[in-house]
């Protein structure tokens, strides 16, 4: 609006640094109101490093503290900017590669192996009556393991597995406080469902695996990513029976993404994703094909053009094109 100062939703301010010899912290503010906080303690142990990380995020899910791969468990590291249409971990909805989460994760990495496990709450710092990890005593669990294999034919491979589970107690409106709508519960007009502000159980389970490969094709730097979420289930139900639940999800998806850098400036991306709504009785499959091109004008300036075509069974194809400019100062 001409009379208002607006910050673009894609903007961010990041503040971070070293707090002590073995501890650091960072805070991120997004233009759309999303906030992330994280503090990590790490020190050498045996032939690697071990530590503990606390985090609170309104949009990046429970793996934000320890994820460094591009396979989708950390939203900011996904290959495509429109990752919800190109990456299986991002397409699953809330609570995996995106969504609100507060947690505590312990980790160890050494000799190519990284292992992490922790507890988390589906919400950002203020779930239900209490804050942060308290969450009225209901916490979920997570695990993550990756292995950097020996180099094969000039290619580097990382294989991994991941999973989350748990029941989180609280109001939907608070647990998903930064979301414009509750999952599967809003009318087209945006009116909350009658149970939106009730205290409910939010049960989440999910697991999958991922592979990240990096090498060269015809002398060009290439990255290939395979991400598979074999099971993503979410159920919102009242604290006391009887059923049925207010809302249930049962989803699975597999995505294959590839990026080739023709040179230091120009890169090209291709993506394919197949997803299934296992709770549906018909027209449950959706396939999405994507392509993208990016131009690195400078170390801190990148222009990206992406287009994806989504084809649901029995539905109408949906095409989305996105032009993004990324600038860092």
C-alpha positions as CSV (number, residue, x, y, z in Angstrom):
1,X,0.0,0.0,0.0
2,X,1.2,3.5,-0.8
3,X,0.6,4.7,2.8
4,X,2.4,1.8,4.4
5,X,6.0,0.5,4.6
6,X,6.1,-3.2,3.7
7,X,9.0,-5.6,4.1
8,X,9.0,-8.3,1.3
9,X,8.2,-11.7,2.6
10,X,11.4,-13.1,1.2
11,X,13.6,-10.8,3.1
12,X,15.6,-11.8,6.2
13,X,17.9,-10.3,8.8
14,X,20.3,-12.8,10.4
15,X,22.4,-12.1,13.5
16,X,24.8,-14.7,14.7
17,X,28.2,-15.4,16.2
18,X,30.5,-17.0,18.7
19,X,29.4,-16.9,22.4
20,X,32.4,-18.8,23.8
21,X,35.1,-21.2,22.7
22,X,32.7,-24.0,22.0
23,X,29.3,-22.3,21.7
24,X,27.6,-20.1,19.1
25,X,24.1,-18.7,18.4
26,X,22.1,-17.2,15.6
27,X,18.7,-15.5,15.2
28,X,16.8,-15.0,12.0
29,X,14.0,-12.6,11.3
30,X,12.0,-12.9,8.0
31,X,9.9,-10.3,6.4
32,X,6.7,-12.4,6.8
33,X,7.1,-12.5,10.6
34,X,9.0,-15.8,10.9
35,X,11.6,-16.0,13.6
36,X,14.2,-18.6,14.2
37,X,16.6,-18.9,17.2
38,X,19.3,-21.5,17.7
39,X,22.2,-22.0,20.0
40,X,24.7,-24.9,19.6
41,X,27.5,-26.2,21.9
42,X,30.1,-28.5,20.2
43,X,33.5,-29.8,21.2
44,X,36.0,-32.4,19.9
45,X,35.3,-36.0,21.0
46,X,37.4,-38.9,19.8
47,X,37.9,-38.4,16.1
48,X,34.9,-36.1,15.6
49,X,32.7,-33.5,17.3
50,X,29.8,-33.9,19.6
51,X,27.4,-31.4,21.0
52,X,23.9,-30.2,21.8
53,X,21.7,-27.7,20.0
54,X,18.6,-25.9,21.1
55,X,16.3,-24.3,18.5
56,X,13.0,-22.7,18.0
57,X,11.6,-22.1,14.5
58,X,8.3,-20.9,13.1
59,X,8.8,-22.4,9.7
60,X,11.7,-24.7,9.2
61,X,10.9,-27.9,11.1
62,X,12.6,-30.0,13.7
63,X,15.8,-30.8,11.7
64,X,16.9,-27.1,11.4
65,X,19.6,-27.5,14.1
66,X,21.7,-30.2,12.6
67,X,21.0,-30.5,8.9
68,X,23.7,-29.5,6.4
69,X,22.6,-31.5,3.3
70,X,20.5,-30.2,0.4
71,X,17.9,-33.0,0.5
72,X,15.0,-31.0,2.0
73,X,15.1,-31.5,5.7
74,X,16.3,-27.9,6.1
75,X,14.2,-25.6,4.0
76,X,16.9,-23.0,3.3
77,X,19.2,-25.7,1.9
78,X,16.8,-27.2,-0.7
79,X,18.0,-27.2,-4.3
80,X,14.9,-25.4,-5.7
81,X,13.5,-22.2,-4.3
82,X,9.9,-23.6,-4.8
83,X,10.8,-26.6,-2.7
84,X,7.2,-27.5,-1.7
85,X,6.6,-28.5,-5.4
86,X,10.0,-30.2,-6.0
87,X,11.2,-31.9,-2.8
88,X,9.5,-34.8,-1.0
89,X,10.5,-33.7,2.5
90,X,9.1,-30.2,1.8
91,X,5.9,-31.4,0.2
92,X,4.7,-33.4,3.2
93,X,3.2,-30.5,5.0
94,X,3.8,-29.5,8.5
95,X,6.3,-31.0,10.9
96,X,9.1,-32.5,8.7
97,X,11.2,-30.2,6.5
98,X,9.1,-27.2,7.4
99,X,6.6,-26.0,10.0
100,X,6.9,-24.7,13.6
101,X,9.2,-26.7,16.0
102,X,11.1,-26.2,19.2
103,X,13.5,-28.8,20.3
104,X,16.8,-30.0,21.8
105,X,19.1,-32.2,19.7
106,X,22.3,-34.1,20.6
107,X,24.7,-35.0,17.8
108,X,28.0,-36.6,16.9
109,X,30.0,-36.6,13.7
110,X,33.2,-38.3,12.9
111,X,34.8,-40.5,10.2
112,X,32.1,-39.7,7.7
113,X,29.2,-40.6,10.1
114,X,26.8,-38.1,11.6
115,X,24.2,-39.2,14.1
116,X,21.6,-37.0,15.8
117,X,18.7,-37.7,18.2
118,X,16.5,-35.4,20.2
119,X,13.1,-34.3,21.5
120,X,10.9,-31.6,20.0
121,X,7.6,-29.9,20.3
122,X,5.3,-29.0,17.4
123,X,5.2,-25.2,18.0
124,X,7.4,-22.2,18.4
125,X,8.2,-21.4,22.0
126,X,4.7,-20.7,23.2
127,X,2.7,-23.9,22.8
128,X,-0.4,-24.2,24.9
129,X,-0.1,-22.8,28.4
130,X,3.6,-23.3,28.7
131,X,6.6,-22.4,26.6
132,X,9.2,-24.1,24.5
133,X,9.9,-27.7,25.3
134,X,7.4,-27.9,28.2
135,X,4.4,-28.4,26.0
136,X,2.4,-29.9,28.9
137,X,4.7,-32.9,29.1
138,X,4.1,-34.1,25.5
139,X,7.2,-34.3,23.4
140,X,8.1,-35.9,20.1
141,X,11.3,-37.7,19.2
142,X,13.5,-37.4,16.1
143,X,16.5,-39.2,14.7
144,X,18.9,-38.5,11.8
145,X,21.9,-40.5,10.5
146,X,24.1,-39.9,7.5
147,X,27.2,-41.6,6.1
148,X,29.7,-40.1,3.6
149,X,30.7,-43.1,1.5
150,X,34.2,-43.5,0.0
151,X,34.5,-41.7,-3.4
152,X,33.2,-43.8,-6.3
153,X,34.3,-43.0,-9.9
154,X,35.0,-39.4,-8.9
155,X,31.7,-38.9,-7.2
156,X,30.9,-38.2,-3.5
157,X,27.9,-39.8,-2.0
158,X,26.0,-39.2,1.3
159,X,23.2,-41.6,2.3
160,X,20.9,-41.0,5.2
161,X,17.8,-41.9,7.0
162,X,15.4,-39.8,9.2
163,X,12.3,-40.0,11.3
164,X,10.1,-38.1,13.7
165,X,7.3,-39.2,16.0
166,X,5.3,-38.0,19.0
167,X,2.0,-36.6,20.3
168,X,1.9,-32.8,20.9
169,X,-0.9,-31.4,23.0
170,X,-2.2,-27.9,22.5
171,X,-4.5,-25.7,20.5
172,X,-4.1,-25.8,16.7
173,X,-4.1,-22.1,16.5
174,X,-1.1,-21.9,19.0
175,X,0.8,-24.9,17.7
176,X,0.7,-23.5,14.2
177,X,0.8,-19.9,15.3
178,X,2.5,-18.6,12.2
179,X,0.4,-20.5,9.7
180,X,-2.5,-18.7,7.9
181,X,-4.6,-21.8,8.2
182,X,-4.8,-25.0,10.2
183,X,-3.8,-28.1,8.2
184,X,-6.9,-29.2,6.3
185,X,-9.3,-27.4,8.5
186,X,-10.1,-24.1,7.0
187,X,-12.9,-23.2,4.6
188,X,-12.0,-21.4,1.3
189,X,-13.0,-18.1,3.0
190,X,-10.4,-18.7,5.7
191,X,-12.8,-19.3,8.6
192,X,-11.3,-21.5,11.3
193,X,-13.0,-24.8,12.0
194,X,-15.0,-25.0,15.3
195,X,-12.2,-26.9,17.0
196,X,-9.4,-24.6,15.9
197,X,-8.9,-23.0,19.3
198,X,-9.6,-26.2,21.3
199,X,-6.9,-28.1,23.1
200,X,-6.2,-31.2,21.0
201,X,-3.8,-34.1,20.4
202,X,-1.6,-33.7,17.3
203,X,0.0,-37.0,16.5
204,X,2.8,-37.0,14.0
205,X,4.9,-39.9,12.6
206,X,7.2,-39.8,9.5
207,X,10.3,-41.6,8.2
208,X,12.3,-41.8,5.0
209,X,15.7,-41.9,3.4
210,X,17.8,-39.6,1.2
211,X,20.9,-39.7,-1.1
212,X,23.0,-36.8,-2.1
213,X,25.6,-37.3,-4.9
214,X,28.2,-34.7,-6.2
215,X,30.5,-35.1,-9.1
216,X,31.1,-34.0,-12.7
217,X,29.4,-34.6,-16.0
218,X,31.4,-33.6,-19.0
219,X,33.5,-31.5,-16.7
220,X,30.6,-29.6,-15.2
221,X,29.8,-29.7,-11.4
222,X,26.7,-31.8,-10.9
223,X,24.6,-32.6,-7.9
224,X,21.9,-35.2,-7.8
225,X,19.4,-35.6,-4.9
226,X,17.0,-38.4,-4.1
227,X,14.6,-37.9,-1.2
228,X,11.9,-40.4,-0.2
229,X,9.3,-40.0,2.5
230,X,7.7,-43.4,2.8
231,X,5.2,-42.5,5.5
232,X,3.9,-39.2,6.8
233,X,1.0,-39.4,9.1
234,X,-0.7,-36.7,11.1
235,X,-3.9,-36.8,13.1
236,X,-5.6,-34.1,15.1
237,X,-8.1,-35.4,17.6
238,X,-9.8,-34.3,20.8
239,X,-8.0,-35.1,24.1
240,X,-10.7,-37.5,25.1
241,X,-12.4,-40.1,22.8
242,X,-14.5,-41.0,21.1
243,X,-13.2,-40.7,17.5
244,X,-13.3,-39.8,14.7
245,X,-10.4,-37.4,14.5
246,X,-10.9,-33.9,13.3
247,X,-8.3,-34.3,10.6
248,X,-6.0,-37.1,9.3
249,X,-3.2,-37.1,6.8
250,X,-1.4,-40.2,5.3
251,X,1.1,-39.1,2.6
252,X,4.1,-40.5,0.8
253,X,6.4,-38.9,-1.8
254,X,9.6,-39.4,-3.7
255,X,11.6,-36.7,-5.5
256,X,14.6,-36.7,-7.8
257,X,16.4,-33.4,-8.3
258,X,19.5,-32.6,-10.4
259,X,21.6,-29.4,-10.9
260,X,24.4,-28.9,-13.4
261,X,26.6,-25.9,-13.3
262,X,27.7,-25.1,-16.8
263,X,30.2,-22.6,-15.3
264,X,30.6,-20.5,-12.2
265,X,27.7,-18.3,-13.4
266,X,25.1,-20.4,-15.0
267,X,23.3,-23.4,-13.5
268,X,20.4,-25.6,-14.7
269,X,18.0,-27.7,-12.6
270,X,15.6,-30.5,-13.3
271,X,13.2,-32.1,-10.9
272,X,10.6,-34.9,-10.7
273,X,8.3,-35.7,-7.8
274,X,5.6,-38.4,-7.3
275,X,3.3,-38.1,-4.3
276,X,0.4,-40.1,-3.0
277,X,-2.4,-39.4,-0.6
278,X,-2.8,-42.8,1.0
279,X,-6.0,-41.7,2.8
280,X,-7.8,-40.9,-0.4
281,X,-9.9,-43.6,-2.1
282,X,-9.5,-42.2,-5.6
283,X,-7.4,-39.8,-7.7
284,X,-4.7,-39.9,-5.0
285,X,-1.5,-39.7,-7.1
286,X,0.2,-36.4,-8.2
287,X,3.3,-36.0,-10.3
288,X,5.3,-32.8,-10.7
289,X,8.0,-32.0,-13.2
290,X,10.2,-28.9,-12.8
291,X,13.0,-27.1,-14.4
292,X,15.0,-24.1,-13.4
293,X,17.9,-21.9,-14.4
294,X,20.0,-19.6,-12.2
295,X,22.6,-16.9,-13.0
296,X,25.1,-16.0,-10.3
297,X,25.8,-12.3,-11.1
298,X,28.2,-12.0,-8.2
299,X,29.1,-13.9,-5.0
300,X,26.2,-12.2,-3.2
301,X,23.6,-11.8,-6.1
302,X,21.7,-14.6,-7.8
303,X,18.8,-14.6,-10.2
304,X,16.7,-17.7,-10.5
305,X,13.8,-18.7,-12.8
306,X,11.8,-21.9,-12.0
307,X,8.7,-23.5,-13.5
308,X,6.9,-26.6,-12.3
309,X,3.9,-28.5,-13.7
310,X,1.7,-30.5,-11.3
311,X,-0.5,-33.2,-12.7
312,X,-3.0,-34.7,-10.2
313,X,-5.0,-37.8,-11.2
314,X,-8.4,-36.9,-12.4
315,X,-7.6,-33.2,-12.0
316,X,-6.4,-30.2,-13.9
317,X,-2.7,-29.6,-14.4
318,X,-1.3,-26.7,-12.4
319,X,1.8,-24.7,-13.6
320,X,3.7,-22.3,-11.4
321,X,6.5,-20.0,-12.6
322,X,8.7,-18.2,-10.1
323,X,11.4,-15.5,-10.6
324,X,13.6,-14.9,-7.6
325,X,16.3,-12.5,-6.9
326,X,18.6,-13.3,-4.0
327,X,20.9,-10.5,-2.6
328,X,23.0,-10.7,0.5
329,X,24.7,-7.7,2.2
